[in-house]
Amino acid sequence: MRTESARAVALDTAIAAALGAIFSLSFVHTQAWWLQFACIGLLAWGVSRVSPRRAALLGWAFGTAWLAAGTWWLFISMHRYGGLPAPLAGIAVVALAGALSLYLAAAMALVTRLRRGHALTDALLFGAVWLAAELARGLIFTGFPWVATGYGQVDAPLAAAAPWLGVYGLGAVVAVLSALLAFSIGMKRQLMTGAAVAALVLASPLVLQRDFTTSAGRLGVTLVQTNVPQNEKFVPQFLPETLEWLEKTVSGAPGPLVVAPETAIPLLPEQLGDGGWQRFAAPFRDGSRGALIGLPLGDYDAGYTNSVAGLSKDAPQPFYRYDKQHLVPFGEFIPAGFRWFTDTMNIPLGNFARGPLVPPSFAFAGQRIGPNICYEDLFGEELARRFGDAATAPTILANVSNMGWFGDTIALTQHLNISRMRSLELQRPMIRATNTGATAAIDHRGVVTAQMKWSERGVLQTEVEGRNGVTPFAKWAEAYGLWPLIALAAALIALCGRLKKPAP
């Protein structure tokens, strides 16, 4: 990477893009977590040997390939269900990946400009700018933290750090260790450095693994998977059969708690006709059973919400209500200046109102169940806001989703691993009821204990153990959000910028 010829630039850029595409595999094949160290390490080695301008290009190529390969399934929602022509949908996916990769481009340029030629110092600098780039992508313009580095570590030894650091902190550790290996190449003690990094990774569970939570008892749950084709979900002619099956399944489902997915009922309660909503609610008004059902709520004047209704004999009347707070751009709200884009597409229910940031849990059978809807479980710092009072914090998290927008793709596995990370960070079980998958139960250590086959209609019966207590991540994220990580990244970058380069 020493020559500035056009051929060398093109080759280096292609290699960086290939590394980014390979890196994206770690978010599906999580047992190959070591791929992250190899890909980031090679990127770090490459940018350390070029100008800031070339480093920015390499970072941008790596990031664009990483995000485009990791989120290519957005093409399906925009083309197959949104009606956007295939070429435009493909361009939109690549353009989004490229725009979001500008953060990583700036980060790599900063590494090259500020590095000091000392392996450990430069590795800390690399980790700080990597962290800053991921935080920018996860926070700016409502955030798009899908395939953040830490999600590829859910099956790695370093997963033990999740309840301490959260997904972004975990990703920063991966970046630091990867860069330390890369920057040690050519140094006399490189073998010792490699051995030390390997020891840190492999020994991390022995040092960090700890249960910060205690059992709150067990609860039987029945998770409903509706498997309604996305192109039929909101079409009136298909609704009677869908609603009839759902009513029979929910009312007859075994187990104390039944959970149905996001917009399992794709109509407002009053649109179900005479006695329609009452038939769904009646089996849970008396006795010991409860239900959480996804549906839209609201009216024209107050605004419509993507919501979950909770039913039990002790629930508030007419029902417990959870309204989605973190909305998906374009799918659930229209960003300023992009009305033209949504007018081109045909996705229904595209402009919802927001719910409260810290909602109450659904109290049932001695448990406090904290619903979240689809995309919301990408934001662990927001879920952590519910843990300010240990006495009212959720003992179980429940995600209801409709991933039918994205077909039978890697998006389903990626979303399952995102939920697993939330369980690791907060040490809470996560139950998932989805339209097409992945319907599953995850324990407080991030292990999938039960899972239903994708793209099938039916139910998954299982049992989960609720948990009391608060992890270190939940404590600091509830109190300060992501500001501690932002401050850490800024401080490390500033410190490295002030250090003198060693004499040649």
C-alpha positions in Angstrom: 0.0 0.0 0.0 3.0 2.3 -0.4 2.5 3.3 -4.0 0.0 6.0 -5.0 -0.6 4.6 -8.5 -4.2 4.2 -9.7 -3.8 0.5 -10.0 -2.5 0.2 -6.4 -5.4 2.4 -5.1 -7.9 0.3 -6.9 -6.5 -3.0 -5.6 -6.3 -1.7 -2.0 -9.9 -0.5 -2.2 -11.1 -3.8 -3.6 -9.3 -5.7 -0.8 -10.8 -3.4 1.8 -14.3 -4.0 0.3 -13.7 -7.7 0.3 -12.7 -7.6 4.0 -15.9 -5.6 4.8 -18.1 -8.2 3.0 -16.4 -11.1 4.8 -16.8 -9.2 8.1 -20.6 -9.1 7.6 -20.6 -12.9 7.8 -19.9 -12.8 11.5 -23.4 -11.4 12.2 -25.0 -14.6 10.9 -22.3 -17.2 11.5 -21.6 -16.1 15.0 -19.4 -19.1 15.8 -16.9 -17.5 13.4 -16.5 -14.5 15.7 -12.7 -14.6 15.1 -13.4 -13.3 11.5 -13.9 -9.9 13.1 -10.4 -9.8 14.5 -8.9 -10.9 11.2 -10.9 -8.4 9.1 -10.5 -5.4 11.4 -6.8 -6.2 12.0 -6.1 -6.3 8.2 -7.9 -3.0 7.8 -5.9 -1.4 10.6 -2.7 -2.7 9.1 -3.6 -1.2 5.7 -4.7 2.2 6.9 -1.5 2.6 9.0 0.6 2.5 5.9 -1.1 5.1 3.7 -2.1 8.7 3.6 -5.2 10.0 5.5 -6.9 10.4 2.1 -6.3 6.8 1.1 -7.2 5.6 4.6 -10.5 7.3 4.3 -11.2 5.6 1.0 -10.2 2.2 2.5 -12.5 2.8 5.5 -15.4 3.9 3.3 -14.9 0.8 1.0 -14.8 -1.5 4.0 -17.8 0.1 5.6 -19.9 0.2 2.5 -19.3 -3.5 1.7 -19.9 -4.4 5.4 -23.3 -2.6 5.5 -24.5 -3.4 2.0 -23.7 -7.2 2.5 -25.2 -7.1 6.0 -28.4 -5.3 5.1 -29.0 -6.2 1.4 -32.4 -7.5 2.5 -33.7 -3.9 2.6 -34.0 -4.4 -1.2 -36.9 -6.8 -0.7 -38.9 -4.3 1.4 -38.3 -1.5 -1.1 -38.8 -3.5 -4.3 -41.1 -6.4 -3.6 -43.4 -4.7 -1.1 -42.7 -1.0 -1.5 -43.0 -1.0 -5.3 -39.7 0.7 -6.0 -38.1 -0.4 -9.3 -35.4 -2.9 -8.8 -32.5 -0.7 -10.0 -33.6 2.1 -7.8 -34.0 -0.2 -4.8 -30.5 -1.6 -5.3 -29.0 1.9 -5.7 -30.9 2.9 -2.5 -29.3 0.0 -0.5 -25.8 0.8 -1.7 -26.3 4.6 -1.2 -27.5 4.1 2.4 -24.5 1.9 3.1 -22.1 4.4 1.5 -23.6 7.3 3.4 -23.4 5.6 6.7 -19.8 4.5 6.0 -18.6 8.1 5.8 -18.3 7.9 9.6 -15.8 5.0 9.3 -14.0 6.8 6.5 -13.4 9.8 8.7 -12.3 7.5 11.5 -9.7 5.8 9.4 -8.3 9.1 8.2 -8.0 10.2 11.8 -6.1 7.1 12.7 -3.6 7.8 10.0 -3.2 11.4 10.9 -2.9 10.9 14.7 -1.1 7.6 15.1 2.2 7.8 17.0 4.0 4.6 16.0 3.5 2.8 19.4 1.4 -0.3 19.1 -0.6 0.0 22.2 -1.2 3.8 21.9 -2.2 3.4 18.3 -4.5 0.5 19.1 -6.3 2.5 21.7 -6.6 5.3 19.1 -8.0 2.9 16.6 -10.5 1.5 19.1 -11.6 5.1 20.0 -12.3 6.2 16.5 -14.0 2.9 15.7 -16.2 3.4 18.7 -16.9 7.0 17.7 -17.9 5.9 14.2 -20.3 3.2 15.5 -21.8 5.6 18.0 -22.4 8.1 15.2 -24.1 5.5 13.0 -26.2 4.3 16.0 -27.3 7.8 17.1 -27.4 10.4 14.4 -30.6 10.7 12.4 -32.4 8.4 14.8 -29.7 5.8 14.4 -29.1 2.6 12.3 -27.0 0.4 14.5 -27.8 -2.9 12.6 -24.7 -5.1 12.3 -22.8 -3.1 14.9 -19.5 -5.0 15.7 -20.5 -6.3 19.0 -23.4 -8.4 17.6 -20.9 -10.7 16.0 -19.5 -11.6 19.4 -22.7 -13.1 21.0 -21.1 -16.6 20.9 -17.5 -15.4 21.6 -15.6 -15.5 24.9 -15.8 -11.7 24.9 -19.6 -11.9 25.2 -18.9 -12.0 29.0 -18.1 -8.3 28.7 -21.6 -7.4 27.4 -23.3 -6.8 30.8 -20.4 -4.5 31.7 -19.9 -2.6 28.5 -22.9 -3.1 26.2 -22.7 -3.8 22.5 -20.7 -0.6 21.6 -18.2 -1.1 24.3 -17.8 -4.7 23.3 -17.2 -3.6 19.7 -14.5 -1.2 20.8 -12.7 -3.9 22.7 -12.7 -6.0 19.5 -11.3 -3.1 17.5 -8.5 -2.4 20.1 -7.4 -6.0 20.3 -7.5 -6.4 16.5 -5.5 -3.2 15.9 -3.0 -4.2 18.6 -2.2 -7.4 16.7 -1.9 -5.5 13.4 0.3 -2.7 14.8 2.6 -5.2 16.4 3.5 -6.8 13.1 7.2 -6.3 12.4 8.0 -5.6 16.1 10.3 -7.8 18.1 7.7 -8.8 20.6 4.9 -9.5 18.1 4.5 -13.1 19.2 4.2 -12.1 22.8 1.6 -9.5 21.8 -0.4 -12.1 19.8 -0.3 -14.5 22.7 -1.4 -11.8 25.2 -4.4 -10.8 23.0 -5.4 -14.4 22.6 -5.1 -15.0 26.3 -7.3 -11.9 27.0 -10.0 -13.1 24.6 -10.1 -16.7 25.8 -9.8 -15.9 29.5 -12.4 -13.1 29.5 -15.2 -15.4 30.7 -13.1 -16.4 33.7 -12.7 -12.8 34.7 -15.9 -11.2 33.6 -18.6 -13.8 33.7 -21.0 -13.1 36.6 -24.7 -13.2 37.3 -25.8 -9.8 38.4 -29.4 -11.1 38.6 -31.3 -13.6 40.5 -34.3 -15.8 39.7 -37.8 -14.2 39.8 -39.5 -17.5 39.1 -40.5 -19.3 35.9 -43.4 -18.6 33.5 -44.9 -20.7 30.8 -45.4 -18.9 27.5 -46.9 -19.6 24.1 -45.4 -17.6 21.3 -47.6 -17.3 18.2 -46.1 -17.2 14.7 -48.8 -16.1 12.2 -46.8 -16.5 8.9 -49.0 -14.1 7.0 -47.5 -13.2 3.6 -46.5 -9.6 3.6 -48.4 -8.9 0.4 -51.6 -10.2 2.0 -51.2 -8.8 5.5 -53.2 -5.5 4.9 -55.4 -6.7 2.0 -59.1 -6.8 3.1 -59.9 -10.0 1.2 -57.4 -12.0 3.3 -58.2 -10.5 6.7 -61.2 -12.7 7.7 -59.2 -16.0 7.5 -56.2 -14.4 9.2 -58.3 -13.0 12.1 -60.3 -16.2 12.5 -57.1 -18.3 12.8 -55.5 -15.8 15.2 -58.6 -15.7 17.4 -58.8 -19.5 17.7 -55.1 -19.8 18.3 -54.8 -17.1 20.9 -57.9 -18.2 22.8 -57.0 -21.9 22.7 -53.3 -21.6 23.3 -52.0 -23.5 26.3 -49.8 -21.9 29.0 -50.4 -18.9 31.2 -49.1 -16.2 28.8 -49.8 -16.0 25.1 -47.8 -13.5 22.9 -48.8 -12.6 19.4 -46.5 -10.7 17.0 -46.4 -7.0 15.8 -49.7 -6.0 14.1 -50.9 -9.6 14.4 -54.3 -7.8 14.3 -53.7 -5.3 11.5 -56.8 -3.3 12.3 -57.9 -0.9 15.1 -60.0 -2.6 17.7 -63.1 -0.7 16.6 -62.6 -1.9 13.0 -63.0 -5.6 14.0 -66.8 -5.3 13.9 -69.4 -6.1 16.5 -67.9 -8.1 19.3 -64.7 -8.6 17.4 -62.3 -7.2 20.0 -64.4 -8.7 22.8 -63.9 -12.1 21.4 -60.1 -11.7 21.6 -60.2 -10.2 25.1 -62.8 -12.5 26.7 -60.6 -15.6 27.4 -58.3 -13.4 29.5 -60.7 -11.3 31.5 -61.1 -14.0 34.2 -58.9 -16.8 35.4 -55.1 -17.0 35.3 -54.2 -16.5 31.7 -52.8 -13.4 30.0 -52.0 -12.2 26.5 -49.9 -9.6 24.7 -51.1 -8.9 21.2 -49.7 -6.6 18.6 -52.0 -4.2 16.9 -52.4 -0.5 15.9 -54.1 1.8 18.3 -55.3 5.5 18.3 -57.4 7.7 16.2 -57.1 10.5 13.7 -57.0 13.3 16.2 -54.6 11.7 18.8 -52.5 9.9 16.2 -52.0 6.2 15.5 -49.5 4.1 17.3 -47.8 0.7 16.7 -48.8 -1.0 19.9 -49.1 -4.0 22.1 -52.3 -4.6 24.1 -52.0 -6.6 27.4 -54.9 -8.6 28.6 -55.4 -10.3 32.0 -57.9 -10.1 34.9 -55.7 -7.6 36.7 -54.7 -5.5 33.6 -55.9 -1.9 33.4 -59.1 -1.4 31.5 -59.7 -1.7 28.7 -56.2 -3.2 28.5 -52.6 -2.6 29.2 -51.1 -0.5 26.4 -47.5 -0.3 25.1 -46.8 2.1 22.3 -43.7 1.8 20.2 -41.3 4.7 20.9 -38.3 4.3 18.5 -39.9 4.4 15.1 -38.3 3.2 11.8 -37.6 5.9 9.3 -39.8 5.6 6.2 -41.6 2.5 7.5 -43.2 4.3 10.6 -42.4 7.9 10.2 -41.4 10.1 7.3 -38.1 12.1 7.8 -38.3 15.8 6.8 -37.6 16.2 3.1 -38.3 12.6 2.1 -42.0 12.7 1.4 -41.2 12.1 -2.3 -39.5 8.8 -1.4 -42.5 7.4 0.6 -44.9 8.6 -2.1 -43.0 6.4 -4.5 -43.6 3.4 -2.3 -46.8 1.6 -1.2 -46.0 0.6 2.4 -49.0 1.1 4.6 -49.2 2.6 8.1 -46.1 4.9 7.4 -46.5 7.7 9.9 -47.0 6.7 13.6 -47.0 8.7 16.8 -44.4 7.8 19.4 -45.0 6.2 22.8 -43.2 7.1 26.1 -39.5 6.4 26.5 -39.9 4.7 29.8 -43.2 2.8 29.7 -44.6 0.6 32.6 -44.2 -3.1 32.3 -47.1 -5.6 31.9 -47.5 -7.1 35.4 -48.6 -10.7 35.1 -48.2 -13.9 37.2 -45.5 -12.3 39.5 -43.5 -11.1 36.5 -43.0 -7.7 35.0 -42.9 -8.1 31.2 -41.3 -5.3 29.2 -42.6 -5.3 25.6 -40.6 -3.8 22.7 -41.6 -3.8 19.1 -39.3 -5.0 16.2 -36.6 -2.4 15.6 -36.6 -1.2 19.2 -34.5 -4.0 20.5 -31.5 -2.6 18.6 -31.3 0.2 21.2 -30.1 -1.4 24.4 -29.4 2.1 25.9 -33.1 2.8 25.5 -34.3 -0.5 27.0 -31.9 0.2 29.9 -34.0 3.3 30.8 -36.6 0.9 32.2 -34.1 -0.3 34.9 -33.9 2.9 36.9 -35.8 1.3 39.8 -34.9 -2.3 40.4 -38.3 -2.9 42.0 -40.2 -2.0 38.8 -37.7 -3.1 36.2 -38.8 -5.8 33.7 -38.1 -9.3 34.8 -38.8 -10.6 31.2 -38.4 -8.7 27.9 -40.8 -9.5 25.0 -40.1 -8.6 21.4 -43.0 -8.7 18.9 -41.9 -8.3 15.3 -43.0 -8.6 11.7 -39.9 -9.4 9.6 -42.1 -10.5 6.7 -40.9 -7.3 4.9 -37.5 -8.9 4.4 -38.4 -12.4 3.3 -36.7 -15.6 4.4 -33.3 -13.9 4.6 -30.3 -13.4 7.0 -32.3 -10.5 8.5 -34.1 -13.0 10.7 -30.9 -14.5 12.1 -29.4 -11.1 12.6 -32.4 -9.9 14.5 -32.4 -13.0 16.7 -28.7 -12.3 17.6 -29.6 -8.7 18.3 -32.1 -9.9 20.9 -29.5 -12.2 22.3 -27.2 -9.3 22.9 -30.0 -7.4 24.8 -30.3 -10.5 27.0 -26.6 -10.5 27.6 -26.4 -6.8 28.4 -29.4 -6.7 30.7 -29.4 -10.3 31.9 -33.0 -10.8 31.1 -34.8 -13.5 29.1 -36.2 -12.3 25.8 -39.2 -13.9 24.3 -39.8 -13.3 20.6 -43.2 -13.6 18.8 -42.9 -12.9 15.1 -44.9 -13.1 11.9 -42.4 -15.3 9.9 -39.4 -15.8 12.3 -37.3 -15.9 14.4 -39.9 -16.9 17.0 -37.8 -18.0 20.0 -37.1 -17.9 23.7 -33.7 -16.6 24.9 -32.4 -17.0 28.5 -30.6 -14.3 30.5 -27.2 -15.6 29.3 -28.2 -15.0 25.6 -28.7 -18.7 24.9 -31.6 -19.7 22.6 -33.6 -22.3 24.6 -36.4 -22.8 22.1 -37.0 -21.7 18.5 -39.7 -22.3 15.9 -39.0 -23.1 12.3 -39.2 -20.0 10.1 -42.1 -19.4 7.7 -44.6 -21.8 9.4 -47.9 -21.0 11.1 -48.2 -22.3 14.6 -47.2 -21.8 18.2 -44.1 -22.4 20.3 -44.7 -23.5 23.8 -41.8 -23.0 26.3 -40.9 -21.7 29.7 -38.6 -18.8 30.7 -37.1 -17.8 34.0 -37.6 -14.1 34.9 -34.8 -12.3 36.6 -34.4 -9.6 39.2 -31.4 -7.3 39.6 -29.5 -4.8 37.4 -26.3 -5.2 35.4 -23.5 -2.6 35.4 -24.5 -1.7 31.8 -28.1 -1.2 32.8 -27.0 1.1 35.6 -24.8 3.4 33.7 -26.8 3.4 30.5 -30.0 4.2 32.4 -28.3 7.1 34.2 -26.3 8.5 31.4 -27.3 6.9 28.1 -24.3 6.4 25.8 -22.5 9.6 27.0 -19.8 7.6 29.0 -18.7 5.9 25.8 -18.9 9.1 23.8 -16.7 10.8 26.4 -14.3 7.9 26.5 -13.8 8.0 22.7 -13.3 11.7 22.7 -10.8 11.6 25.6 -8.7 8.9 24.0 -8.7 10.7 20.6 -7.7 14.0 22.3 -5.0 12.3 24.4 -3.5 10.5 21.4 -3.5 13.7 19.4 -1.4 15.4 22.1 1.2 12.7 22.4 4.5 13.3 20.6 5.6 11.0 17.8 8.7 9.0 18.6 11.9 10.2 17.0 12.7 8.5 13.7 
